[in-house]
Amino acid sequence: MSQATGVSLLRRHRDFRLLWCGEIAGKFGASVTAVTMPLIAVSALHASTFEVGLLSASAWMPWLAIGLPVGAWVDRMRRRPVMLTAAATSFLLFAAVPLAGRTGYLDVGLLMTVALLTGTATVFFQTAYSAYLPSILDSEDQPEGNAKLHGSASAAQIAGLGSAGVIGQAFGVVNAMFANAATFLLSLLCLGSIRHREPRRERTTVRSQTLRGEVGEGLRLIFGDPWLLPLTLFGAASNLALMGYQSIQVVFLVHDVGLAPGAVGGLIAAAGTGGIAGALMARRASSWLGSARATLLFELGFAIFALLIPTAFAGPGLLLFVAGGFCVSAGVVAGNVIKASFQQRYCPPELLGRLTASTAFLNYGTIPLGALLGGWLGTVFDLRTAMWITTAGVPLAALTLLFSPIRRARDLPTAPRSLNAPDAVSHPDLSPRAQ
């Protein structure tokens, strides 16, 4: 139940506090991996630029392969056991990487296999997690919960990115994967301590439709809605561009800018501090400007600064990389906070898993394509040219929002959408992004 306003959720809500701890632990570990895996490939295994891009793609490929049915499966099951299983799987797989390094079995193929399998676990975890949060928070607490989770996750990601290079320098880049495995163990312990128990799903209710029918229901919910569709299409286009440059930025910073491997994580972490600022600004900007206008500000206005990233050079020129990355991170996280609160209120709870999986399939499905695109462009052109092409796509993707009702609205609708009455949406008077 909702309690006195003004008292932080982290102080008054034990289960949310445990969910928060588990989430930020996982985000920290994932950020260590985001830097360490490419560094292992480049410095220890001497992988090519395309192989590094393929490694990044492997972690996201499961969203394309199983993203849609996972949403229907999650809606049939209690979400917490799914999250526990996924966290345990990731812990075991990441711990296997340094063990393979010590026994001489580590190669690029094994790294890609681990990335693919942990990516599969992530699909289950994130889908269940997005649908689980509204079950432990009242609707009036959800905006605060989303802001705290996204903001703290950004801080954890920054800490992970910043410490990845240091851990790699101190213990070796391969052994740094032990740190990631430990964070998933911590996440597992936190989730296991949550007291809230979801009601068991009735078999007759849960399986009244075929899996294919439930998947189609989630897609129809998106493609038949004037608000969900543009947000989803924007997320897909934006992630294509974001992953396009992020998949090769480590190689760009090491080979073109001349940065030492140990400093790469720190620089990327500095750029990522924008995520904390974005989480802090999201709720206030939504209140002042309206949630629709704030979405345009963060997703389009901040995205323009992505063009600073490929101008980076050694010395003072590194500030250009940090400034561009800071603005992009701020815009992405703030937009995600607003979108998450909107979807949780707008979508019927029984469809939230399918909505999450369907939007993730379309949004995250472009991420492996972006990683492959970045690796291919880095092979065909020089790395700086590849960075120019991919970063230019970040602001271009946001143009999708200008051709939608979002451009003419002050606020995104807050009334839940009725599946049986699709026209009952609360529209404004007119006279949609994990990463």
CORGIWO-V611683 format. One record per helix or strand. SS is the DSSP state (alpha for helix, beta for strand). FROM is the first residue (numbers start at 1). LEN is the number of residues. Records with the same first field share a line. If there is no record, write none. Layout:
SS->FROM-LEN ; FROM-LEN
This chain:
alpha->9-4 ; 14-31 ; 49-28 ; 79-25 ; 108-29 ; 139-33 ; 177-16 ; 203-4 ; 211-13 ; 228-19 ; 249-8 ; 261-12 ; 274-16 ; 291-11 ; 303-9 ; 315-32 ; 349-32 ; 383-21 ; 405-4 ; 422-3
beta->347-1 ; 417-2 ; 421-1
